[in-house]
Amino acid sequence: MTVSSLIPVLLIFILVPGEVMPNKYINGIPPNLDRKVGQSATFSCIATEHIDIRELQLGASKTKKKFLNLTMDKSGISSKLSFSGSFEKFHWVIKGEEPISSYVCTDKTEMNDLEKLEILEGTNQIDCPLPDENSTFLFLKNGREQIASFWINSGDYRSRLDISGTLLNITITLNNLTEEDTGSYECTGKAEGIGEELLGTPTFLTVRGHGIGIYTGNLGFAFFVALASIFF
């Protein structure tokens, strides 16, 4: 290939940078976790670029379905709006000097008695009311304007999952592990100005039973007893 024939190719790479961007926008950290039954597993989904993520989903390979979804309905707040807690005890925190006296959190789409504004003095934290046992959504609103929402599957994950951070850097903890939790967990999403789905690299979780640890301990004790009998 001559130099003259390479020029058009180089121009495409220079003028159309989006064509050469990696499609893995979200990293699962760490890539592997090894835990025992009953323990907790904590991993993070971290954006590889500073982009305006509007939606983040978490799925598991064992079900091949998404079981968690966080959505920012307002542009430009993915790095300003943080969150923490479990579905039953959830908090939103708004960074900056924005007054939040009109912000409310509810588990219904309409204004209702469950909407209680519990702002801690000197903070921009909004505590969500205890959701109904059949609810799967929490909504953050400014008056009638919906700002963000949090959805979680009504199944087993609802009572075992804790999250914290922002959509650019979210930390996820799965508690009370069972061997059935073994599998890969991957975050995907959508972002302002990016037409394709934000793909991620997964975290693979291995959950082992208690039997291996108990057997190893007994074997170690037997070894020391045998060693002592030789010298004494």
Secondary structure in CASP SS format (residue, H / E / C, confidence):
PFRMAT SS
TARGET T0000
AUTHOR 0000-0000-0000
METHOD secondary structure of the structure
MODEL  1
M C 1.00
T C 1.00
V H 1.00
S H 1.00
S H 1.00
L H 1.00
I H 1.00
P H 1.00
V H 1.00
L H 1.00
L H 1.00
I H 1.00
F H 1.00
I H 1.00
L H 1.00
V C 1.00
P H 1.00
G H 1.00
E H 1.00
V H 1.00
M C 1.00
P C 1.00
N C 1.00
K E 1.00
Y E 1.00
I E 1.00
N E 1.00
G E 1.00
I E 1.00
P C 1.00
P C 1.00
N E 1.00
L E 1.00
D E 1.00
R E 1.00
K E 1.00
V C 1.00
G C 1.00
Q C 1.00
S C 1.00
A E 1.00
T E 1.00
F E 1.00
S E 1.00
C E 1.00
I E 1.00
A E 1.00
T C 1.00
E C 1.00
H C 1.00
I C 1.00
D C 1.00
I E 1.00
R E 1.00
E E 1.00
L E 1.00
Q E 1.00
L E 1.00
G E 1.00
A E 1.00
S C 1.00
K C 1.00
T C 1.00
K C 1.00
K E 1.00
K E 1.00
F E 1.00
L E 1.00
N E 1.00
L E 1.00
T E 1.00
M E 1.00
D C 1.00
K C 1.00
S C 1.00
G C 1.00
I C 1.00
S C 1.00
S C 1.00
K C 1.00
L E 1.00
S E 1.00
F E 1.00
S E 1.00
G E 1.00
S E 1.00
F C 1.00
E C 1.00
K E 1.00
F E 1.00
H E 1.00
W E 1.00
V E 1.00
I E 1.00
K C 1.00
G C 1.00
E C 1.00
E C 1.00
P C 1.00
I C 1.00
S C 1.00
S C 1.00
Y E 1.00
V E 1.00
C E 1.00
T E 1.00
D C 1.00
K C 1.00
T C 1.00
E C 1.00
M C 1.00
N C 1.00
D C 1.00
L C 1.00
E C 1.00
K C 1.00
L C 1.00
E E 1.00
I E 1.00
L C 1.00
E C 1.00
G C 1.00
T C 1.00
N C 1.00
Q E 1.00
I E 1.00
D E 1.00
C C 1.00
P C 1.00
L C 1.00
P C 1.00
D C 1.00
E C 1.00
N C 1.00
S C 1.00
T C 1.00
F E 1.00
L E 1.00
F E 1.00
L E 1.00
K E 1.00
N E 1.00
G C 1.00
R C 1.00
E E 1.00
Q E 1.00
I E 1.00
A E 1.00
S E 1.00
F E 1.00
W E 1.00
I E 1.00
N C 1.00
S C 1.00
G C 1.00
D H 1.00
Y H 1.00
R H 1.00
S H 1.00
R C 1.00
L E 1.00
D E 1.00
I E 1.00
S E 1.00
G E 1.00
T E 1.00
L C 1.00
L C 1.00
N E 1.00
I E 1.00
T E 1.00
I E 1.00
T E 1.00
L E 1.00
N C 1.00
N C 1.00
L C 1.00
T C 1.00
E H 1.00
E H 1.00
D H 1.00
T C 1.00
G E 1.00
S E 1.00
Y E 1.00
E E 1.00
C E 1.00
T E 1.00
G E 1.00
K E 1.00
A E 1.00
E C 1.00
G C 1.00
I E 1.00
G E 1.00
E E 1.00
E E 1.00
L E 1.00
L E 1.00
G E 1.00
T C 1.00
P C 1.00
T E 1.00
F E 1.00
L E 1.00
T E 1.00
V E 1.00
R E 1.00
G C 1.00
H C 1.00
G H 1.00
I H 1.00
G H 1.00
I H 1.00
Y H 1.00
T H 1.00
G H 1.00
N H 1.00
L H 1.00
G H 1.00
F H 1.00
A H 1.00
F H 1.00
F H 1.00
V H 1.00
A H 1.00
L H 1.00
A H 1.00
S H 1.00
I H 1.00
F H 1.00
F C 1.00
END
